[in-house]
Amino acid sequence: MKFVADCMLGRLAKWLRILGFDTAYLRKAGDDELLGISRRENRVFLTRDSGLIEKNGRRSGRLFIKSDDWEEQVVQVLDEFGLRDQVKLNSRCVVCNVELKRLSKAKATNLVTPYVLEHGSDFAICPKCGRVFWRGTHSGDMESRLESILGKRKKDERRQK
């Protein structure tokens, strides 16, 4: 599933990318441009703009994001489209949205500092922007937060169980 997020949803776009979902995000694009991208590229348009979509949910290729909290936004998207089983953690560049290519430690040698090379693991590179990503000291906190998000369900769903 592919998404395009409006300018109010930058943090959601970043976290959807971290979870491995193709998410276009253009900070300065107007509504018409974003809707055009949504149609041309068969992307679901994610918005907080109530003028573009009814607040009661989905409408043909559009989803109104109800919360201001990015974690709740992620939960909403995952639940609305049943995407929890499709998560591919850290498989996309958080900046370019391009799929990352795995790097061996040997190939990462000239691309990261000696400290990162010694303490990091699971290296990957963005073929578009050249950024190198690795599993570092921040990974534990990030994984805890993601486990919490992935463990959450819609409030309605929890009440029914």
Secondary structure, DSSP 4 states (H G I P E B T S, - for coil): -EEEE-GGGHHHHHHHHHTT-EEEE-TT--HHHHHHHHHHTT-EEEE--TTTS-TTSEETTEEE---SSHHHHHHHHHHHHT-GGG--TT-B-TTT-PBPEEE-HHHHTTTS-HHHHHH-EEEEE-TTT--EEEE-TTHHHHHHHHHHHHH---HHHHHH-
